[in-house]
């Protein structure tokens, strides 16, 4: 699962549950922002804006990179904390 796929799944889940998904982060602050797929852009903006996703080494977001088990666990914990 890529980082943008995970963000999209969580974004769609949050929308379906009526959570506030209005936070929008600026993807252009990341060196690889143009690598975000068009279908995932809105979800990635939300994930960055809400603090679920942060940059990696080199100021990159790595949207199409495989999310590690540790990254998935961290992102899910952040999501759970945000929705309390």
N, CA, C and O atoms as a CHARMM CRD file, in Angstrom:
* protein
*
  336
    1    1 UNK  N      0.85000  -1.16800   0.00000 PROA 1      0.00000
    2    1 UNK  CA     0.00000   0.00000   0.00000 PROA 1      0.00000
    3    1 UNK  C      0.90000   1.23700   0.00000 PROA 1      0.00000
    4    1 UNK  O      1.86000   1.32700   0.76600 PROA 1      0.00000
    5    2 UNK  N      0.57300   2.17200  -0.86400 PROA 2      0.00000
    6    2 UNK  CA     1.36700   3.39900  -0.92400 PROA 2      0.00000
    7    2 UNK  C      0.83800   4.41000   0.10000 PROA 2      0.00000
    8    2 UNK  O     -0.25500   4.26100   0.64600 PROA 2      0.00000
    9    3 UNK  N      1.63900   5.42500   0.33600 PROA 3      0.00000
   10    3 UNK  CA     1.24600   6.46700   1.28000 PROA 3      0.00000
   11    3 UNK  C      0.00700   7.21600   0.78400 PROA 3      0.00000
   12    3 UNK  O     -0.84800   7.59400   1.58400 PROA 3      0.00000
   13    4 UNK  N     -0.09400   7.43200  -0.53100 PROA 4      0.00000
   14    4 UNK  CA    -1.27200   8.13100  -1.04500 PROA 4      0.00000
   15    4 UNK  C     -2.51300   7.23700  -1.01600 PROA 4      0.00000
   16    4 UNK  O     -3.62500   7.73900  -0.85000 PROA 4      0.00000
   17    5 UNK  N     -2.34500   5.94200  -1.17100 PROA 5      0.00000
   18    5 UNK  CA    -3.48100   5.03000  -1.05500 PROA 5      0.00000
   19    5 UNK  C     -4.01500   5.02700   0.37500 PROA 5      0.00000
   20    5 UNK  O     -5.22600   5.06300   0.59300 PROA 5      0.00000
   21    6 UNK  N     -3.11000   4.98500   1.34100 PROA 6      0.00000
   22    6 UNK  CA    -3.51800   5.01100   2.74300 PROA 6      0.00000
   23    6 UNK  C     -4.23600   6.31600   3.07100 PROA 6      0.00000
   24    6 UNK  O     -5.27200   6.30900   3.73600 PROA 6      0.00000
   25    7 UNK  N     -3.68800   7.42800   2.60900 PROA 7      0.00000
   26    7 UNK  CA    -4.32700   8.72600   2.85000 PROA 7      0.00000
   27    7 UNK  C     -5.72900   8.76000   2.25000 PROA 7      0.00000
   28    7 UNK  O     -6.65700   9.28200   2.86600 PROA 7      0.00000
   29    8 UNK  N     -5.88300   8.20900   1.06300 PROA 8      0.00000
   30    8 UNK  CA    -7.18600   8.21000   0.39000 PROA 8      0.00000
   31    8 UNK  C     -8.19500   7.34800   1.13600 PROA 8      0.00000
   32    8 UNK  O     -9.35300   7.73800   1.28400 PROA 8      0.00000
   33    9 UNK  N     -7.77200   6.19600   1.60000 PROA 9      0.00000
   34    9 UNK  CA    -8.66700   5.32200   2.37100 PROA 9      0.00000
   35    9 UNK  C     -9.14900   6.03700   3.63100 PROA 9      0.00000
   36    9 UNK  O    -10.34300   6.03800   3.93100 PROA 9      0.00000
   37   10 UNK  N     -8.22200   6.64300   4.36300 PROA 10     0.00000
   38   10 UNK  CA    -8.59300   7.33000   5.59800 PROA 10     0.00000
   39   10 UNK  C     -9.46100   8.55300   5.31900 PROA 10     0.00000
   40   10 UNK  O    -10.39400   8.83700   6.06900 PROA 10     0.00000
   41   11 UNK  N     -9.15900   9.26700   4.25500 PROA 11     0.00000
   42   11 UNK  CA    -9.94300  10.44700   3.87500 PROA 11     0.00000
   43   11 UNK  C    -11.38300  10.04300   3.55600 PROA 11     0.00000
   44   11 UNK  O    -12.32500  10.67300   4.03700 PROA 11     0.00000
   45   12 UNK  N    -11.55000   9.02200   2.76700 PROA 12     0.00000
   46   12 UNK  CA   -12.90100   8.57800   2.39500 PROA 12     0.00000
   47   12 UNK  C    -13.66500   8.03700   3.59900 PROA 12     0.00000
   48   12 UNK  O    -14.87400   8.23800   3.72000 PROA 12     0.00000
   49   13 UNK  N    -12.94800   7.34800   4.49200 PROA 13     0.00000
   50   13 UNK  CA   -13.58000   6.86500   5.71800 PROA 13     0.00000
   51   13 UNK  C    -14.04300   8.04600   6.56600 PROA 13     0.00000
   52   13 UNK  O    -15.17300   8.06900   7.05300 PROA 13     0.00000
   53   14 UNK  N    -13.15700   9.02600   6.73600 PROA 14     0.00000
   54   14 UNK  CA   -13.49400  10.20200   7.54100 PROA 14     0.00000
   55   14 UNK  C    -14.69900  10.93500   6.95800 PROA 14     0.00000
   56   14 UNK  O    -15.59000  11.36000   7.69400 PROA 14     0.00000
   57   15 UNK  N    -14.72200  11.07900   5.64600 PROA 15     0.00000
   58   15 UNK  CA   -15.87500  11.72000   4.98800 PROA 15     0.00000
   59   15 UNK  C    -17.16000  10.94400   5.25000 PROA 15     0.00000
   60   15 UNK  O    -18.19500  11.53700   5.55700 PROA 15     0.00000
   61   16 UNK  N    -17.09500   9.62900   5.13100 PROA 16     0.00000
   62   16 UNK  CA   -18.29400   8.80400   5.29500 PROA 16     0.00000
   63   16 UNK  C    -18.83500   8.85500   6.72000 PROA 16     0.00000
   64   16 UNK  O    -20.03000   8.66000   6.94200 PROA 16     0.00000
   65   17 UNK  N    -17.95900   9.11500   7.68000 PROA 17     0.00000
   66   17 UNK  CA   -18.35900   9.20600   9.08400 PROA 17     0.00000
   67   17 UNK  C    -18.73000  10.62500   9.49900 PROA 17     0.00000
   68   17 UNK  O    -19.12000  10.86100  10.64200 PROA 17     0.00000
   69   18 UNK  N    -18.61100  11.56400   8.57300 PROA 18     0.00000
   70   18 UNK  CA   -18.96900  12.93900   8.87400 PROA 18     0.00000
   71   18 UNK  C    -17.91000  13.71200   9.64100 PROA 18     0.00000
   72   18 UNK  O    -18.20700  14.75400  10.22400 PROA 18     0.00000
   73   19 UNK  N    -16.68500  13.21800   9.64800 PROA 19     0.00000
   74   19 UNK  CA   -15.59200  13.93100  10.31600 PROA 19     0.00000
   75   19 UNK  C    -15.22900  15.17800   9.52100 PROA 19     0.00000
   76   19 UNK  O    -15.49200  15.26700   8.32100 PROA 19     0.00000
   77   20 UNK  N    -14.63100  16.12400  10.20100 PROA 20     0.00000
   78   20 UNK  CA   -14.17500  17.35400   9.55400 PROA 20     0.00000
   79   20 UNK  C    -12.95900  17.03700   8.68700 PROA 20     0.00000
   80   20 UNK  O    -11.91300  16.64200   9.20000 PROA 20     0.00000
   81   21 UNK  N    -13.09600  17.20900   7.39700 PROA 21     0.00000
   82   21 UNK  CA   -11.98300  16.96400   6.47000 PROA 21     0.00000
   83   21 UNK  C    -11.58400  18.25900   5.76400 PROA 21     0.00000
   84   21 UNK  O    -11.09200  18.24400   4.63600 PROA 21     0.00000
   85   22 UNK  N    -11.80600  19.38000   6.45400 PROA 22     0.00000
   86   22 UNK  CA   -11.52900  20.67600   5.83600 PROA 22     0.00000
   87   22 UNK  C    -10.06300  21.09400   5.91900 PROA 22     0.00000
   88   22 UNK  O     -9.65000  22.00400   5.20000 PROA 22     0.00000
   89   23 UNK  N     -9.26400  20.45500   6.77800 PROA 23     0.00000
   90   23 UNK  CA    -7.84200  20.80200   6.85600 PROA 23     0.00000
   91   23 UNK  C     -7.17200  20.50500   5.52700 PROA 23     0.00000
   92   23 UNK  O     -7.32800  19.41700   4.97200 PROA 23     0.00000
   93   24 UNK  N     -6.43500  21.46300   5.02500 PROA 24     0.00000
   94   24 UNK  CA    -5.72800  21.27100   3.75500 PROA 24     0.00000
   95   24 UNK  C     -4.28900  21.73800   3.92200 PROA 24     0.00000
   96   24 UNK  O     -4.03900  22.88100   4.30400 PROA 24     0.00000
   97   25 UNK  N     -3.35700  20.86100   3.63800 PROA 25     0.00000
   98   25 UNK  CA    -1.94700  21.20500   3.68000 PROA 25     0.00000
   99   25 UNK  C     -1.45200  21.58800   2.29900 PROA 25     0.00000
  100   25 UNK  O     -2.07700  21.26500   1.28900 PROA 25     0.00000
  101   26 UNK  N     -0.33500  22.27200   2.26400 PROA 26     0.00000
  102   26 UNK  CA     0.26600  22.71700   1.00900 PROA 26     0.00000
  103   26 UNK  C      1.28400  21.68200   0.53800 PROA 26     0.00000
  104   26 UNK  O      2.38400  21.59200   1.08300 PROA 26     0.00000
  105   27 UNK  N      0.91900  20.91400  -0.46000 PROA 27     0.00000
  106   27 UNK  CA     1.81000  19.86100  -0.95800 PROA 27     0.00000
  107   27 UNK  C      3.03300  20.42500  -1.66300 PROA 27     0.00000
  108   27 UNK  O      4.04600  19.73700  -1.78600 PROA 27     0.00000
  109   28 UNK  N      2.95400  21.66000  -2.12500 PROA 28     0.00000
  110   28 UNK  CA     4.08100  22.23200  -2.87200 PROA 28     0.00000
  111   28 UNK  C      5.29700  22.48900  -1.99200 PROA 28     0.00000
  112   28 UNK  O      6.37200  22.80400  -2.50300 PROA 28     0.00000
  113   29 UNK  N      5.14400  22.36100  -0.68400 PROA 29     0.00000
  114   29 UNK  CA     6.29500  22.53200   0.20100 PROA 29     0.00000
  115   29 UNK  C      7.20900  21.30900   0.18000 PROA 29     0.00000
  116   29 UNK  O      8.30800  21.34300   0.73300 PROA 29     0.00000
  117   30 UNK  N      6.76000  20.24000  -0.45100 PROA 30     0.00000
  118   30 UNK  CA     7.55000  19.01200  -0.54200 PROA 30     0.00000
  119   30 UNK  C      8.21600  18.92300  -1.91100 PROA 30     0.00000
  120   30 UNK  O      7.62100  19.27200  -2.93100 PROA 30     0.00000
  121   31 UNK  N      9.44100  18.45700  -1.91500 PROA 31     0.00000
  122   31 UNK  CA    10.24000  18.40600  -3.14600 PROA 31     0.00000
  123   31 UNK  C      9.60100  17.54700  -4.23100 PROA 31     0.00000
  124   31 UNK  O      9.79600  17.80400  -5.42000 PROA 31     0.00000
  125   32 UNK  N      8.84700  16.53700  -3.83500 PROA 32     0.00000
  126   32 UNK  CA     8.25900  15.60700  -4.80500 PROA 32     0.00000
  127   32 UNK  C      6.73900  15.75800  -4.91100 PROA 32     0.00000
  128   32 UNK  O      6.03500  14.79400  -5.21200 PROA 32     0.00000
  129   33 UNK  N      6.24700  16.94800  -4.66500 PROA 33     0.00000
  130   33 UNK  CA     4.79500  17.16500  -4.64900 PROA 33     0.00000
  131   33 UNK  C      4.12700  16.83200  -5.97700 PROA 33     0.00000
  132   33 UNK  O      2.95900  16.44600  -6.00500 PROA 33     0.00000
  133   34 UNK  N      4.85500  16.97800  -7.06900 PROA 34     0.00000
  134   34 UNK  CA     4.26600  16.68000  -8.37800 PROA 34     0.00000
  135   34 UNK  C      4.09100  15.18100  -8.59500 PROA 34     0.00000
  136   34 UNK  O      3.46900  14.76800  -9.57300 PROA 34     0.00000
  137   35 UNK  N      4.62500  14.37500  -7.70800 PROA 35     0.00000
  138   35 UNK  CA     4.49400  12.92700  -7.81900 PROA 35     0.00000
  139   35 UNK  C      3.19200  12.39000  -7.26200 PROA 35     0.00000
  140   35 UNK  O      2.92100  11.19400  -7.36600 PROA 35     0.00000
  141   36 UNK  N      2.38400  13.25200  -6.67300 PROA 36     0.00000
  142   36 UNK  CA     1.10000  12.82100  -6.13200 PROA 36     0.00000
  143   36 UNK  C      0.12000  12.58600  -7.27300 PROA 36     0.00000
  144   36 UNK  O     -0.03800  13.43900  -8.14700 PROA 36     0.00000
  145   37 UNK  N     -0.53400  11.43900  -7.26600 PROA 37     0.00000
  146   37 UNK  CA    -1.52600  11.12000  -8.29700 PROA 37     0.00000
  147   37 UNK  C     -2.71100  12.07100  -8.18500 PROA 37     0.00000
  148   37 UNK  O     -3.07200  12.49800  -7.08800 PROA 37     0.00000
  149   38 UNK  N     -3.31000  12.39700  -9.31900 PROA 38     0.00000
  150   38 UNK  CA    -4.42500  13.34900  -9.32500 PROA 38     0.00000
  151   38 UNK  C     -5.59900  12.85500  -8.48200 PROA 38     0.00000
  152   38 UNK  O     -6.26800  13.65300  -7.82600 PROA 38     0.00000
  153   39 UNK  N     -5.85100  11.55600  -8.49500 PROA 39     0.00000
  154   39 UNK  CA    -6.97000  11.00700  -7.74300 PROA 39     0.00000
  155   39 UNK  C     -6.73700  11.05800  -6.23300 PROA 39     0.00000
  156   39 UNK  O     -7.68500  10.92300  -5.45900 PROA 39     0.00000
  157   40 UNK  N     -5.48600  11.25100  -5.80600 PROA 40     0.00000
  158   40 UNK  CA    -5.15500  11.25500  -4.38200 PROA 40     0.00000
  159   40 UNK  C     -4.82600  12.64300  -3.84700 PROA 40     0.00000
  160   40 UNK  O     -4.58400  12.79700  -2.65000 PROA 40     0.00000
  161   41 UNK  N     -4.81200  13.64900  -4.70700 PROA 41     0.00000
  162   41 UNK  CA    -4.34500  14.98300  -4.30400 PROA 41     0.00000
  163   41 UNK  C     -5.15000  15.56200  -3.14100 PROA 41     0.00000
  164   41 UNK  O     -4.56600  16.05000  -2.17300 PROA 41     0.00000
  165   42 UNK  N     -6.46200  15.51600  -3.22100 PROA 42     0.00000
  166   42 UNK  CA    -7.28900  16.08800  -2.15400 PROA 42     0.00000
  167   42 UNK  C     -7.06600  15.35900  -0.83300 PROA 42     0.00000
  168   42 UNK  O     -6.97000  15.98900   0.22000 PROA 42     0.00000
  169   43 UNK  N     -6.98600  14.04100  -0.89000 PROA 43     0.00000
  170   43 UNK  CA    -6.74500  13.25400   0.32200 PROA 43     0.00000
  171   43 UNK  C     -5.36300  13.53200   0.89800 PROA 43     0.00000
  172   43 UNK  O     -5.20000  13.59700   2.11600 PROA 43     0.00000
  173   44 UNK  N     -4.37600  13.69400   0.03800 PROA 44     0.00000
  174   44 UNK  CA    -3.02300  13.99100   0.51300 PROA 44     0.00000
  175   44 UNK  C     -2.96800  15.37100   1.15400 PROA 44     0.00000
  176   44 UNK  O     -2.30600  15.54900   2.17700 PROA 44     0.00000
  177   45 UNK  N     -3.65000  16.34700   0.57100 PROA 45     0.00000
  178   45 UNK  CA    -3.70400  17.68300   1.17200 PROA 45     0.00000
  179   45 UNK  C     -4.31700  17.60900   2.56300 PROA 45     0.00000
  180   45 UNK  O     -3.82400  18.23700   3.50000 PROA 45     0.00000
  181   46 UNK  N     -5.38700  16.84400   2.69500 PROA 46     0.00000
  182   46 UNK  CA    -6.03100  16.66800   3.99600 PROA 46     0.00000
  183   46 UNK  C     -5.10200  15.95500   4.97400 PROA 46     0.00000
  184   46 UNK  O     -4.97900  16.37400   6.12500 PROA 46     0.00000
  185   47 UNK  N     -4.44900  14.88300   4.53000 PROA 47     0.00000
  186   47 UNK  CA    -3.56800  14.11900   5.41600 PROA 47     0.00000
  187   47 UNK  C     -2.39900  14.96600   5.91100 PROA 47     0.00000
  188   47 UNK  O     -1.99700  14.85200   7.06900 PROA 47     0.00000
  189   48 UNK  N     -1.85900  15.80400   5.04800 PROA 48     0.00000
  190   48 UNK  CA    -0.77000  16.69900   5.45400 PROA 48     0.00000
  191   48 UNK  C     -1.31600  17.79100   6.37400 PROA 48     0.00000
  192   48 UNK  O     -0.72300  18.08600   7.41100 PROA 48     0.00000
  193   49 UNK  N     -2.43400  18.38400   5.99700 PROA 49     0.00000
  194   49 UNK  CA    -3.02300  19.46200   6.78600 PROA 49     0.00000
  195   49 UNK  C     -3.45800  19.04000   8.17200 PROA 49     0.00000
  196   49 UNK  O     -3.39600  19.83300   9.11100 PROA 49     0.00000
  197   50 UNK  N     -3.89500  17.80700   8.31100 PROA 50     0.00000
  198   50 UNK  CA    -4.34200  17.31500   9.61300 PROA 50     0.00000
  199   50 UNK  C     -3.21300  16.66800  10.40700 PROA 50     0.00000
  200   50 UNK  O     -3.42100  16.20900  11.53000 PROA 50     0.00000
  201   51 UNK  N     -2.02900  16.63400   9.82600 PROA 51     0.00000
  202   51 UNK  CA    -0.86800  16.10300  10.54800 PROA 51     0.00000
  203   51 UNK  C     -0.70400  14.59700  10.48400 PROA 51     0.00000
  204   51 UNK  O      0.14900  14.04000  11.17400 PROA 51     0.00000
  205   52 UNK  N     -1.50700  13.92800   9.66600 PROA 52     0.00000
  206   52 UNK  CA    -1.36900  12.47400   9.55700 PROA 52     0.00000
  207   52 UNK  C     -0.08900  12.09000   8.83900 PROA 52     0.00000
  208   52 UNK  O      0.60500  11.15800   9.24500 PROA 52     0.00000
  209   53 UNK  N      0.21800  12.80400   7.77900 PROA 53     0.00000
  210   53 UNK  CA     1.43400  12.55500   7.00900 PROA 53     0.00000
  211   53 UNK  C      2.39500  13.71100   7.19400 PROA 53     0.00000
  212   53 UNK  O      2.01100  14.88000   7.15700 PROA 53     0.00000
  213   54 UNK  N      3.64300  13.35800   7.39200 PROA 54     0.00000
  214   54 UNK  CA     4.70100  14.36700   7.46600 PROA 54     0.00000
  215   54 UNK  C      5.75700  13.99500   6.43900 PROA 54     0.00000
  216   54 UNK  O      5.73500  12.90000   5.87600 PROA 54     0.00000
  217   55 UNK  N      6.64800  14.88500   6.20900 PROA 55     0.00000
  218   55 UNK  CA     7.69300  14.63100   5.22400 PROA 55     0.00000
  219   55 UNK  C      8.69300  13.58400   5.66900 PROA 55     0.00000
  220   55 UNK  O      8.77900  13.21900   6.84200 PROA 55     0.00000
  221   56 UNK  N      9.43700  13.12200   4.69700 PROA 56     0.00000
  222   56 UNK  CA    10.50900  12.16600   4.93700 PROA 56     0.00000
  223   56 UNK  C     11.83700  12.87400   4.67900 PROA 56     0.00000
  224   56 UNK  O     11.86700  14.07900   4.42900 PROA 56     0.00000
  225   57 UNK  N     12.91200  12.13500   4.73900 PROA 57     0.00000
  226   57 UNK  CA    14.23000  12.71100   4.48900 PROA 57     0.00000
  227   57 UNK  C     14.26300  13.43700   3.15500 PROA 57     0.00000
  228   57 UNK  O     13.63600  13.01200   2.18400 PROA 57     0.00000
  229   58 UNK  N     14.99600  14.52700   3.12100 PROA 58     0.00000
  230   58 UNK  CA    15.13400  15.28400   1.88400 PROA 58     0.00000
  231   58 UNK  C     13.94400  16.15400   1.55400 PROA 58     0.00000
  232   58 UNK  O     13.82400  16.63300   0.42600 PROA 58     0.00000
  233   59 UNK  N     13.05600  16.37100   2.52100 PROA 59     0.00000
  234   59 UNK  CA    11.88700  17.20700   2.27300 PROA 59     0.00000
  235   59 UNK  C     10.90300  16.59800   1.30000 PROA 59     0.00000
  236   59 UNK  O     10.21100  17.31400   0.57500 PROA 59     0.00000
  237   60 UNK  N     10.83800  15.27000   1.28200 PROA 60     0.00000
  238   60 UNK  CA     9.94400  14.58500   0.34900 PROA 60     0.00000
  239   60 UNK  C      8.73100  14.01900   1.07600 PROA 60     0.00000
  240   60 UNK  O      8.79300  13.68600   2.25900 PROA 60     0.00000
  241   61 UNK  N      7.64400  13.92000   0.35000 PROA 61     0.00000
  242   61 UNK  CA     6.41100  13.33900   0.86600 PROA 61     0.00000
  243   61 UNK  C      6.30200  11.86400   0.50000 PROA 61     0.00000
  244   61 UNK  O      5.66200  11.09100   1.21300 PROA 61     0.00000
  245   62 UNK  N      6.91100  11.47900  -0.58600 PROA 62     0.00000
  246   62 UNK  CA     6.93700  10.09300  -1.06400 PROA 62     0.00000
  247   62 UNK  C      5.53100   9.50700  -1.22000 PROA 62     0.00000
  248   62 UNK  O      5.23400   8.45900  -0.64700 PROA 62     0.00000
  249   63 UNK  N      4.66800  10.17100  -1.98800 PROA 63     0.00000
  250   63 UNK  CA     3.28200   9.72300  -2.09900 PROA 63     0.00000
  251   63 UNK  C      3.11100   8.33700  -2.71600 PROA 63     0.00000
  252   63 UNK  O      2.20000   7.60200  -2.33400 PROA 63     0.00000
  253   64 UNK  N      3.96600   7.97300  -3.65500 PROA 64     0.00000
  254   64 UNK  CA     3.81400   6.66900  -4.31100 PROA 64     0.00000
  255   64 UNK  C      4.73600   5.61300  -3.71700 PROA 64     0.00000
  256   64 UNK  O      4.82500   4.49500  -4.22300 PROA 64     0.00000
  257   65 UNK  N      5.41700   5.97900  -2.64400 PROA 65     0.00000
  258   65 UNK  CA     6.28000   5.01100  -1.96800 PROA 65     0.00000
  259   65 UNK  C      5.45500   4.08400  -1.09100 PROA 65     0.00000
  260   65 UNK  O      4.40400   4.46600  -0.57700 PROA 65     0.00000
  261   66 UNK  N      5.93600   2.88000  -0.93100 PROA 66     0.00000
  262   66 UNK  CA     5.25300   1.91200  -0.07700 PROA 66     0.00000
  263   66 UNK  C      5.31000   2.36500   1.37400 PROA 66     0.00000
  264   66 UNK  O      6.37800   2.70100   1.88600 PROA 66     0.00000
  265   67 UNK  N      4.16600   2.37200   2.03000 PROA 67     0.00000
  266   67 UNK  CA     4.10700   2.72000   3.44600 PROA 67     0.00000
  267   67 UNK  C      4.59600   1.52300   4.25300 PROA 67     0.00000
  268   67 UNK  O      4.09700   0.40900   4.09600 PROA 67     0.00000
  269   68 UNK  N      5.56800   1.76300   5.10900 PROA 68     0.00000
  270   68 UNK  CA     6.08200   0.68300   5.94900 PROA 68     0.00000
  271   68 UNK  C      5.07300   0.36900   7.04800 PROA 68     0.00000
  272   68 UNK  O      4.14700   1.13900   7.30300 PROA 68     0.00000
  273   69 UNK  N      5.26900  -0.75700   7.67900 PROA 69     0.00000
  274   69 UNK  CA     4.39300  -1.13600   8.78800 PROA 69     0.00000
  275   69 UNK  C      4.42500  -0.06900   9.88500 PROA 69     0.00000
  276   69 UNK  O      3.39200   0.27300  10.46100 PROA 69     0.00000
  277   70 UNK  N      5.61500   0.44900  10.16400 PROA 70     0.00000
  278   70 UNK  CA     5.75600   1.48500  11.19200 PROA 70     0.00000
  279   70 UNK  C      5.03600   2.77000  10.78400 PROA 70     0.00000
  280   70 UNK  O      4.39000   3.41000  11.61400 PROA 70     0.00000
  281   71 UNK  N      5.14500   3.14600   9.51700 PROA 71     0.00000
  282   71 UNK  CA     4.45200   4.35100   9.03900 PROA 71     0.00000
  283   71 UNK  C      2.93800   4.18300   9.13900 PROA 71     0.00000
  284   71 UNK  O      2.23300   5.09500   9.57100 PROA 71     0.00000
  285   72 UNK  N      2.44900   3.02300   8.74200 PROA 72     0.00000
  286   72 UNK  CA     1.00800   2.76900   8.81200 PROA 72     0.00000
  287   72 UNK  C      0.52800   2.84600  10.25500 PROA 72     0.00000
  288   72 UNK  O     -0.50400   3.45700  10.53400 PROA 72     0.00000
  289   73 UNK  N      1.26900   2.23200  11.17100 PROA 73     0.00000
  290   73 UNK  CA     0.89100   2.26900  12.58300 PROA 73     0.00000
  291   73 UNK  C      0.86500   3.70300  13.10100 PROA 73     0.00000
  292   73 UNK  O     -0.06100   4.09300  13.81200 PROA 73     0.00000
  293   74 UNK  N      1.87300   4.48200  12.74900 PROA 74     0.00000
  294   74 UNK  CA     1.94200   5.87600  13.19400 PROA 74     0.00000
  295   74 UNK  C      0.79000   6.69400  12.63500 PROA 74     0.00000
  296   74 UNK  O      0.15900   7.46400  13.36000 PROA 74     0.00000
  297   75 UNK  N      0.51700   6.53000  11.35600 PROA 75     0.00000
  298   75 UNK  CA    -0.56300   7.28500  10.71000 PROA 75     0.00000
  299   75 UNK  C     -1.91600   6.90200  11.30600 PROA 75     0.00000
  300   75 UNK  O     -2.75700   7.77100  11.53600 PROA 75     0.00000
  301   76 UNK  N     -2.13400   5.62000  11.55500 PROA 76     0.00000
  302   76 UNK  CA    -3.39500   5.18300  12.15600 PROA 76     0.00000
  303   76 UNK  C     -3.54900   5.72300  13.57500 PROA 76     0.00000
  304   76 UNK  O     -4.65000   6.10000  13.97600 PROA 76     0.00000
  305   77 UNK  N     -2.46200   5.76300  14.33400 PROA 77     0.00000
  306   77 UNK  CA    -2.51700   6.32300  15.68700 PROA 77     0.00000
  307   77 UNK  C     -2.84900   7.81600  15.63700 PROA 77     0.00000
  308   77 UNK  O     -3.65700   8.30300  16.42700 PROA 77     0.00000
  309   78 UNK  N     -2.22700   8.53000  14.71400 PROA 78     0.00000
  310   78 UNK  CA    -2.52200   9.96100  14.56800 PROA 78     0.00000
  311   78 UNK  C     -3.98400  10.17100  14.18500 PROA 78     0.00000
  312   78 UNK  O     -4.64400  11.07300  14.70000 PROA 78     0.00000
  313   79 UNK  N     -4.48200   9.33800  13.28100 PROA 79     0.00000
  314   79 UNK  CA    -5.87900   9.43700  12.86200 PROA 79     0.00000
  315   79 UNK  C     -6.80300   9.21400  14.06000 PROA 79     0.00000
  316   79 UNK  O     -7.74500   9.97900  14.27000 PROA 79     0.00000
  317   80 UNK  N     -6.53800   8.17800  14.83500 PROA 80     0.00000
  318   80 UNK  CA    -7.36700   7.87200  16.00000 PROA 80     0.00000
  319   80 UNK  C     -7.32800   9.01000  17.01600 PROA 80     0.00000
  320   80 UNK  O     -8.35800   9.36000  17.59300 PROA 80     0.00000
  321   81 UNK  N     -6.16200   9.58300  17.23600 PROA 81     0.00000
  322   81 UNK  CA    -6.03000  10.69900  18.17800 PROA 81     0.00000
  323   81 UNK  C     -6.78000  11.93400  17.68200 PROA 81     0.00000
  324   81 UNK  O     -7.41200  12.63200  18.47600 PROA 81     0.00000
  325   82 UNK  N     -6.71700  12.20600  16.39800 PROA 82     0.00000
  326   82 UNK  CA    -7.39600  13.37700  15.82700 PROA 82     0.00000
  327   82 UNK  C     -8.90900  13.27100  15.93200 PROA 82     0.00000
  328   82 UNK  O     -9.59700  14.28700  16.03400 PROA 82     0.00000
  329   83 UNK  N     -9.42800  12.06300  15.90700 PROA 83     0.00000
  330   83 UNK  CA   -10.87500  11.87400  15.86100 PROA 83     0.00000
  331   83 UNK  C    -11.48700  11.62300  17.22800 PROA 83     0.00000
  332   83 UNK  O    -12.64800  11.22100  17.31800 PROA 83     0.00000
  333   84 UNK  N    -10.73200  11.85100  18.29100 PROA 84     0.00000
  334   84 UNK  CA   -11.29000  11.68700  19.64300 PROA 84     0.00000
  335   84 UNK  C    -12.20800  12.82500  19.97500 PROA 84     0.00000
  336   84 UNK  O    -12.77200  12.86400  21.06800 PROA 84     0.00000
